[in-house]
Amino acid sequence: MLGTPRRIQRIRPSSASYKGWGPGTSGSLTMRTPMRPETFLLAFMSLCTLLGLGCPLSCEVCRGSGPTCSGKMKACEAGKDACVVIVGEASTKGRHSLNTYKACMKFSDCYTGFVSTTMGPKDYMVSNTRCCQSDGCNLGSVPPPQNNRTENGLQCPACIAPFQETCPGTQAARCVGQETHCVYFAGKVQAGLISPKFATRGCATESACYAKAGAQVPSASYLYFLRRADCLPAPQASGRTE
């Protein structure tokens, strides 16, 4: 004799067990791999380009010691329409460093190429810079700058005045390599959470004349807000012929 049929109760997994899962093949459940923020940003920028939307530029942002650095992709703020990568070598009172900087900046303030400045025999800065205007175009690096310290016979008024707005230039810097101009820069420098005043004078390559008053000019180590940017050909030394 058959008894009353038993009711089969289906046990449904709790909602928590469905988190992070999605439909796979043949109705099975498969784990969804979470999308990394960098991947999402690149996908978003690609979609903006395809749809012709006015999306912000996206650049790699990092700062580090050595000939390269790596960081996250970030959308540039309004007004910054270029990516930049800078590799720079500096000497401060004889202490040498090699650093790399990548970020967003205004294309009109960005110079692609080699820049050299000398404020004294133990105080100088040389850099290679590349500016570009497409998403992620600064993901690579640039070669470290060639540092030719051979004196070329030119001299410029020189001084370094931290926390000051002016610099007297009572000393003389001996120009080296391709440095054929005298510069006078003053303004503020972003150093971590503070932005103290600075003023400096010395020798520079003609490419340093690209920096203008009112510009934000990055180096491999700091970001300079220029209030003054004078650049003139260095005077010929007495007895020197063309």
N, C-alpha and C positions, 0 to 999 in steps of 0.2 A: 504494500500500500504506500502510495506516494504521499509525503507530507507536504505542508505548505511551503512553496518556493521561498528560498531565502533572498532577501533584497541585498544586492551588491552595492556597497557604498563606495563611491569614488572619492579618494582623498586628493584634494587640490593643494598643491604646494602653496605655502604662504607667499604673500606678495614680496616679502623680502628676498625669497629665493629667486625671483625673476629679475632682480636688479642687476643691471650690467649684461643682461642676456637678450638675445633677439632671435627671430626665426631663422633657422638654417635650412638645409635641404631636407625634403621629405618630412616637413613639419617638425624637425628636431630643433633643439635650442642650442645656439652657439654663443660663446662669450664675445662681446663687442670690445675691441681694443680702444681705449679712450684716445681721442685726438690730442696731440701735443699742441700747446698754444702757438708755437712757431709754425706748425703745419697749417693750423686754422688760419693764421694771419696771411700766409702765402696764398692759401686757397681763396681767401676773401679778396686779396689784392688782384688775383687772376680774374675773379668774377667781375670786379670793378672795371678792369681793363676791357673785358669782353663786352660788357654792357655799356661802355663809354661813360661811366660815372666819374665824378670828380673826387676820386679817393686819394687820401694822403700817401706820400711816398713812404716806403718801408725800408729801413736800413739796419745793418748789424751795428750794435752799440757795445763797446768794450774799451777798456784801458788796461794795459799790462806791461810788465818789463819784458824785454826781448824783442826779436824782430817780427813778432806777430801776436795776435790775441784773438779770442773767440768769445762771443756773447750772444744775447738774445736778439731776435729781430723785433724792432719796435716801429710803430707808426710815427712819422715825423709830425711835429706840431705845426700849426699854421705859419706860413712864411718861410719855412725851411724846405727847400725844394731840391736838395742835393745830398748825396751820401759822400763821406770823405774817409780816407784811410791815410794815416800819417805814420811814418817810421822816422824817429829822430834820435840823434846822438847829441848829448849835452855834457858840458863840463862846467861845474860850479865850484870855484876856488880849488880846482884840480880834482874834484870828485866826479868821475865819469859815470854815465848811465845811457842805456839804450832802451827806448820805450816805443810802444805802438798805441795809437788812438784811432777809434772808429766811431762815427756818430752821424747825425743829421746836421746840416747847416745851410745857410743861404748860398746859392750858387754864385751870386754876385760877389760874395766875400771869399770865395774859394779859389785858390791858385794851384794848378796842377804843375808840378815840377820840383826843382831843387832850390832850396833857400839856405844861405849861410850867413850867420851874423857873428861878429867877434867884438867883445867889449874889453878884452884883455887877454894876455897869454894863457890864462887858466880859466877864462870865462867865455864860452862860445856855445853856439847851437847850430847844428846842421840837420836838415830834414829832407825827405822825399815825400811828396803828397800826390794823391790822385783823387780827383773829384768826378762824380758821375751822377746820372739822373734817372736810373731805373731801379726797380725794387731789388734789393739784395746785391747791388752791384759792387759793394765794398766787402763782400764775404772773403775775398782773397787778400793778398798783401802786396806790398811794393818792396823793391830791393832796399836794403839799408843804404843811406847816403854815403858817397865817397867823401872822405874827410881830408882834403888837401890843406895842410897847415904850412905850406911854403909861402913865406912873405913875398909880396909882389911890389914892394916899394912905396905903396900908398899908406897914408895915415888919416885917422879921423879923431875928432874930440870924443872922449870916452868917459863914462861914469855909470854906476849902478846905484840907484837910490830907492831901496824898498821903503814902503809906507810914505813916500813923498810924491808930490805932483810935478816937481821940476828936478832937473839934473844939470849941474854947472858945466860938465864936460871939460874940466881943467886938466885931465890927463889925456894921453894919446894912445889910441889903439893902432897896432900895426896890422894892416889888412893882409889877408892871405888868399891864395887861390884865385877864385873868380870875383872876389869882393872888390868892387870899384865904386861903391857909393857909401855915403855917410847917412846914418839914420838917427832919428830922435823919436822914440816911442814913449808914450805916457798914458796912464789910464788906471784901470783896475784889473787884477788878475784873480781868477777863481781858483782857490786852493782849498779844496774840501768844502767845508761849510762857511768859510769866510772869503771875502773878496777885498783884500787890502789894496791900497794905492801902490803904484810903482812908476818909476821913470828910468829910462836907460838910453845911452847913446853909444855909438860905435860904428864899426864897418859892416857892410852887408853887400850881398849880390844885388844886382839890379832888380831881380825878381821880388825882393823885399819891398820894393816901391809899390807893389800891387796892393798892399795893406793901406787902407784909408781910415781917417778919423771917423768914428761912429761904427766901425765894423767890429764884429766878434771874430777874433782870429785864434784858432786852436793851434797848439803845438802838441807834441807827443805826450807832454806832461801836464800842461795847464791850458786854460781858456782865457784869452786876453780880451778885455773890452777897451778898445782904443779911444781915447779922448784926443790924443795928438799923434800924428804919424807924418813926420817930415822925412824926406828922402832926397838927397842931392848928390851929384857926382863928387867924388873925393877930389880935393885939390892935388895937383901934381906936386910931388916933392921937388925941392930946389935941385937943379942940375939934372932932373929926369927929362928925357926926350920922348916924344911920341913914338 
